[in-house]
Amino acid sequence: MNSVILNAATRLLVSLLVLFSIYMLLRGHNLPGGGFIGGLTGATGFVLYAIAHGTEATRAALRVEPQNIAMIGLGVALAAGVSAAIFGDAFFTGQWLFLGATEDDKGLPLSSVLVFDIGVYLVVFGSILTLVLALEEEV
């Protein structure tokens, strides 16, 4: 598209949508949201960028092929599931690590569930962009 307003606004909107998608990813741990909706929101920003600037500029902005992002996400999600087997639990059982834990303070809780959500985020983000960019290039 040759819209000056859309071209100018897209740079700000992509940043805001990606930032909001990361917020949704992290919020989904205890509230509605998570990797799926975060990935959709982040991909929406780059779809808007593709509409405004074209697929070549979008691929250049991503710096990594969307298919590779999806495959990395699949590996991260699988690693989160397999991590439970290392500790002798069932596949995809949540594992918790408390960073900086002392007797008085629990520390910062990190879980394999968050790692799984990050993997889902990357799979959805990469898959949606792969499909949209392929369809856009067909036209």
C-alpha positions as CSV (number, residue, x, y, z in Angstrom):
1,M,0.0,0.0,0.0
2,N,1.1,3.5,-0.6
3,S,-0.5,5.2,2.4
4,V,1.8,7.6,4.2
5,I,-0.3,7.4,7.3
6,L,-0.3,3.6,7.4
7,N,3.5,3.4,6.8
8,A,4.2,5.9,9.6
9,A,1.7,4.3,12.1
10,T,2.7,0.8,11.4
11,R,6.1,1.2,13.0
12,L,4.5,2.3,16.3
13,L,1.7,-0.3,16.1
14,V,4.1,-3.2,15.5
15,S,6.1,-2.2,18.6
16,L,2.9,-1.8,20.7
17,L,1.4,-5.1,19.5
18,V,4.6,-7.1,20.2
19,L,5.0,-5.5,23.6
20,F,1.3,-6.3,24.4
21,S,1.8,-9.9,23.1
22,I,4.7,-10.4,25.5
23,Y,2.5,-9.0,28.3
24,M,-0.2,-11.5,27.4
25,L,2.3,-14.3,27.3
26,L,3.5,-13.6,30.8
27,R,0.0,-12.8,32.2
28,G,-1.4,-16.1,31.0
29,H,0.4,-17.9,33.7
30,N,-2.3,-17.1,36.3
31,L,-4.9,-15.2,34.3
32,P,-6.5,-15.5,30.9
33,G,-3.9,-15.2,28.2
34,G,-0.8,-17.2,27.5
35,G,1.3,-18.4,24.6
36,F,-1.5,-18.9,22.1
37,I,-3.1,-15.5,22.4
38,G,0.3,-13.8,22.8
39,G,1.5,-15.4,19.6
40,L,-1.6,-14.3,17.7
41,T,-1.2,-10.8,18.9
42,G,2.5,-10.6,18.0
43,A,1.8,-12.1,14.6
44,T,-0.9,-9.5,14.0
45,G,1.6,-6.7,14.3
46,F,3.8,-8.2,11.6
47,V,0.8,-9.0,9.4
48,L,0.0,-5.3,9.6
49,Y,3.6,-4.5,8.7
50,A,3.4,-6.8,5.7
51,I,0.3,-5.0,4.5
52,A,1.9,-1.6,4.8
53,H,5.5,-2.4,3.6
54,G,5.3,-5.7,1.7
55,T,6.5,-9.2,2.4
56,E,10.2,-8.6,1.6
57,A,10.4,-5.8,4.2
58,T,8.6,-8.0,6.7
59,R,11.0,-10.9,6.2
60,A,13.9,-8.4,6.6
61,A,12.4,-7.0,9.8
62,L,12.0,-10.5,11.2
63,R,15.6,-11.4,10.4
64,V,14.7,-15.1,10.9
65,E,12.4,-17.1,8.6
66,P,9.0,-17.7,10.2
67,Q,9.2,-21.4,9.7
68,N,12.4,-21.5,11.7
69,I,10.7,-19.6,14.5
70,A,7.9,-22.1,14.6
71,M,10.3,-25.0,14.7
72,I,12.4,-23.5,17.5
73,G,9.1,-23.0,19.4
74,L,8.2,-26.6,18.9
75,G,11.6,-27.7,20.2
76,V,11.2,-25.4,23.3
77,A,7.7,-26.8,24.0
78,L,9.0,-30.3,23.7
79,A,12.0,-29.6,26.0
80,A,9.6,-28.2,28.6
81,G,7.6,-31.5,28.5
82,V,10.7,-33.7,28.6
83,S,12.2,-31.8,31.5
84,A,9.8,-33.6,33.8
85,A,11.3,-36.9,32.9
86,I,14.7,-35.8,34.1
87,F,13.2,-35.5,37.6
88,G,11.3,-38.8,37.3
89,D,7.9,-37.3,36.9
90,A,5.3,-37.9,34.2
91,F,5.7,-36.2,30.8
92,F,4.6,-32.5,30.9
93,T,4.4,-32.4,34.7
94,G,5.2,-28.8,35.8
95,Q,8.6,-28.3,37.4
96,W,9.4,-25.3,39.6
97,L,12.7,-23.6,40.2
98,F,13.0,-20.8,42.8
99,L,15.8,-18.5,42.1
100,G,17.3,-16.7,45.1
101,A,15.3,-18.8,47.6
102,T,16.3,-18.4,51.3
103,E,14.6,-19.6,54.5
104,D,12.6,-16.3,54.7
105,D,11.9,-15.7,51.1
106,K,10.7,-18.0,48.4
107,G,12.6,-16.2,45.7
108,L,11.6,-15.8,42.0
109,P,9.5,-18.8,40.9
110,L,10.2,-20.1,37.4
111,S,8.4,-23.1,36.0
112,S,8.5,-25.4,33.0
113,V,4.9,-24.3,32.3
114,L,6.3,-20.8,31.3
115,V,8.8,-22.4,29.1
116,F,6.0,-24.4,27.4
117,D,4.0,-21.2,26.9
118,I,7.0,-19.5,25.3
119,G,7.3,-22.5,23.0
120,V,3.6,-22.2,22.1
121,Y,4.0,-18.5,21.5
122,L,6.8,-19.1,19.1
123,V,5.0,-21.9,17.2
124,V,1.8,-19.8,16.8
125,F,3.8,-16.6,15.9
126,G,5.9,-18.5,13.3
127,S,3.0,-20.5,11.8
128,I,0.7,-17.6,11.4
129,L,3.4,-15.5,9.7
130,T,4.4,-18.4,7.5
131,L,0.9,-18.8,6.2
132,V,0.1,-15.1,5.8
133,L,3.4,-14.3,4.1
134,A,3.0,-17.2,1.7
135,L,-0.5,-16.1,0.8
136,E,0.6,-12.5,0.4
137,E,3.4,-13.6,-2.0
138,E,1.0,-15.7,-4.0
139,V,-1.0,-12.6,-4.9
